[in-house]
Amino acid sequence: MKNLILDVDTGVDDALALLFAVRHPGLRLRAVTCVAGNTHVDAVVRNTLTVLDAAGVDVPVARGAERPLLSAPHDATHFHGQDGLADLGLPAPSGQPVGVHAVELMRREILTSPDPVTLVPLAPMTNIALLLRTYPEVTENLEHIVFMGGSAGFGNATPVAEFNVWHDPEAAAIVLGSGVPTTMYGLDVSYEVAVSGEDIEKLILRKDHVPRLAGRLLRHLTVSGAGEARIPVAGGASIGDAGAVCAVADPAGLSTRTLPVEVCLADGPARGQTIVDHRTSNGDIDLSGRDSGPRTKVAMGVDRERYRQLFLNTVCGAADDAACGLPAGAAASRT
């Protein structure tokens, strides 16, 4: 079983990732930390607690940074809804965040874990950069960082920059240069894992709160993401951040290359771009020190049907394969 900490800016697709993480039998979610991104950090905390309530689980949740290290904050409520959670009118959460900062909670959970922890940032990496700078000793019990962010191709916040990295590029640069083994599950790959409108409606019809909520969130994405040509299923929705957690649960579904990656920190149209050096030989100018610079596992492709089934099977539960329209016994193969 893998020990997991999610760092989120919940967010519709962060909510999908949370539902997947708490349902997958091979993952032990030790904590969830919150950071400003898709919406203000206080709304992120509320949304995170709301999703965990709906899933019926009790996991420590902590409030973290309310703005990037250097840049002005931005949000994405135009995409995720004014409350950041698709404006579904969900009940207020019953739980409360723990009384320590997100960085302190991560430090505690990493250092006290009996087995190494996988850290999964699904948001701007402000909290993670603060953790690594404040408590570098945590790297001794960090197995891996798998982050949803960046891109080996196109962007969404700008033509070349993905939102999470663009929101706090200095933090992303600190994480990529930390020396911790890191995988970039980028925007270009995240679009590939999508569910159909039929899948979504089957989820909504379930009696179980978890698939029903997942279906309602995905239905919102079919509207807010309508016209996105990079989603491979017409009328469907990408599972977004949840795909990065699928990659932790089932890394064999992801193809990667270990490459130099540099974050553009300069002001201007390229700020926040993850510059991925695909070259097989040195050119006139090396982008990030090919011989000595840090390297990152960059997701280059994903088995989209494998992760689609993994996501649906997991949020539905092992007994519900047929109800979710999946092959009988598919959930049994999740681990």
N, C-alpha and C positions, 0 to 999 in steps of 0.2 A: 504494500500500500504506500502511495506517495503522500508525503506531508506537503501541504499547499498553503500559501498565503496569497490571497488576491488583493491587489491594489486597484481601486475602481473609482470611476466618476459617474456612477449609476444615474441616468442612461439606460435606454431601452436595450441595447445589445449587451451592456454589462449585466443587466437583469437576467437575460438569457444565459449568460455565462455563469452567474450565481446559481441559477436553477439546475444547470447541468452539473456544476461542481458538487452541490450538496446531494445530488442523486446518484452520482457515479460510485459504484462500490469499491473502485480501486483508488479513490482519492479521499484523503482526510483533510478537510478544510479546517486549519488551525485558527485562522483569523482573517478578517477583512478590514482593510484600511481604506480611508476615503480621502479624496483630493479634489480640488476644484478642477473643472474641465467642462464636461457637457452642461453643467449647471453649477451654481454656487455650492461650496462644500457643505453647508448646512442642509441644503436640499439633497445632496448626495448621501449624507448620513441618513436622513429620513427615508429616502428611497431604498437604500440598502437594507435598513431594518424592516421596511415594508415587505420587501421580497423575501427575506428570511422568515418573517412571520407567516407569509403565505405558504412557504415550503415547510413550516412546522419545525424549524431547527433553531438551535440556540448556539450562535457562534459569536465570539467577541468582535465588536465593531468599534473602530476608533476614528475620530476626526483628525484630519491632517492639514496640510498646507491649503490656504485659501487663495493663494496666487502663485504664479510662477516665480522662479528665482530672481529673474531680472525683468522680464517682459510684463506688459499690462495684461490682465486676465481677459479672456474671451469665453463666450459660452456657445452652445449649439442647441439652445431651446427651440430654435426655428425648426429643427429636425426631430428632436426628442419630445417636444411638447413643453408647455410653459412650466409644468412641474418636473420636467425631465423624465417622466415615466408615462408618456403617451396620454396624459390627461385622462386616465381611466377612472379617476375618482375612487381609488382604492382606500380602504380604511386606514386611519392613522396607526402607526406601529405601536405595539404594546411595550416593546423593549427600549432600552436606552443604550447609548454608546458607553464604553468603559471610560473611566476617569483619567486616562492618560493619553498623550498625543500618539498619533499613528506611528511615529518613528520609535517611540518607547515600546509600544505593543509589538512591533515587528522585532525589535531587538530581543525582547523577552521571549517571544515564541520561537525565534530562531535558535537562541542560545540554550533554551531548555528542551528543545526537541531531541528525543533520543536518536533520531535518524536525520540525515540532512534534509533541508527544506528546499522546495522549488518555489521560487517567487515569481508570480505571474502579474505583471503590471498591465492593466487594460485601459490605461489613462495616461495623461501627462505624467512624466516620471519624477516630479518634484519630490515626493515623499521618499522615493528610492535613492535619489541623489543625496538628500539630507541624511538618510540612514547610513549610506556608504561613507560619507564624509565624517559623520559624527561618531560612528561606531564601526570602524573598519574591521574589528575582530569578528563581526558576523560572517564575513566571507569564509571563515573556517568551517562553518556548518551550513553554507549555502551550496546546494548541489548544482543549481542551474537557475538562470533567469530566462523566462520565455515571455517576451512582451509582444502585445499587439500594438503595432505602430510602425511608422516609416513605410518605405516602399522601395522596391527595386526598379520601379517604373514611374507611374504617374502619381498625382496627389489628389486631395479633395479640398483641403483648406486653401491651397493655392494650386496652380497647375502642376507643381512638382513636389509639394510638401503635404504629408498626411497630418491630420489634425493633432493627434496626441504629441507627436514630436514637434510640430510647428508651435504648439501652445507653450512648450518650455524646452527649446532646443538645447539650452545650456545643461539642463538636467539630463537629457538624453545623451549628450556627449560625455558626461561624467559616468553614466552607467556603462556605455559602450567601452569606455576606457578603463573600467574598474579591474579588469582581469578575471572577473567571474565568468564562467562559461555562459554564453548568451545566445539565444535564438531569436531572430527577428521574424515574427509572423506578420508580414506587411499587408498594407491595404490591397495591393494587387492580388495577393493570394486570398484575402478574406472574402472578396466578392464571389469567389468560386464556389463556396459552400452555401447552397441555397435550398430552400424548401418551396414546394409549389403551393398555390392557393388551395388545392385539394388537401394537402398535408395540414395546412393551417386550420381549415374548417374541421377536420377530424380531431385536431387537438382541442379546439374550442368546445366540442361536443362531449368531451370526457367529463366524468364526475369528479375526478381527482383535481384538486386545486392547482397543482403544479403544471400539468399539460394545458389546462384551461388558461392559466395566466400566460404561459409561453405562447399559446395561440393568439391571444388578444394583443400581446406585444408585437408578434410577427405581423398580424393584420395591420397594425399601425405602420409598420415598415413598408408594407406594400403601397401605402399611400404616400408617406413622406419620401420614400425612395422611388416613386413612380417615375418612369422615364430613364432610369439609370441603366444604360445599355450594357454595362459590365456585369450585371447580374445575369447568370446563364439561364434562368427559368422565367419565362414570360409570365407576368402577373404574380410572381413569387417574391421572396425576400431572402436576403443573405442573413445568416446567423451571426455574422460579424465577429465580435469579441469572443463569442462562445467557441468559435473555431480554434482559437489559441488554446483554450482549455482542452478541446478535443485532441490537439497536438500533444499535450502533456499526457493525457490518458492513453493515447494510441499513437506514439511517434512514428510508427511504421507507415502511417498514411500520409506523411509529409516528406517531400524530397527537398534536400538542402544542399547548399555549397558553402564552404567556409571561405569568407572573403573579407578584405578590408572594407570597412564602412566608416565614413566620416559624415558628421552632421555639419551642415552649413550654418555658421553662427553670424555671418555678416548681415547687415541690414540690406534690404532690397528684395527683389522677387524670388530669390533662391533661398531665403532664410527658412530654416527648418527642413530643408531637403536632406534626405539620407543618400549620400553619394556612394553608390555601391561600385566597387572596382572589379569589373568582370574580366579584366585583361588577363591573358595567360602569359604575357611577357611585359617587361617594363617598357613604358613609353617615354616620351620626352620629359613629362612631369609626373611624378608619382603622387597620387591623390592622398594617400595616408600612410606612407612609409611601408612599402610592400615587404621589406626585409624585417622590420622590427615593430611595426605598428600593430595595435590590437585587431583581432579578427573576430568575426561574428558568423554564426551559422545563419545563413539567409534562406528563408523559405522560397523555393523557386517553383514549386508545384505541389498540388494537393490532390488526393484521391477524393473527389467531391462526393461521389455516391457513398463511399465508405464513411465519411464524416457526417453526411446527411443522415444515414441510418443510425450511426452512433448517437448523434444528438437526439433524434426522435425516440429511439429505444430507451435512452437514459431518462429523459424527462417523463416518458410514459410509465416507466417501471417494467420489470421483467414479465409481469403477467399480462401486459397490454399490447403485445406485438401486433396481434391481429386487428385490434381496435384502432391502432395507429396506421394500419395499412402496410405493415412491414412483414418480411418473411417470418414465418413461425420459428421460434427459437433464436431469433437474431439477437435479442438482448442477452442471451446466455453467452454470446461470444464477445461481450463488451470488455471482459477483463483480459 
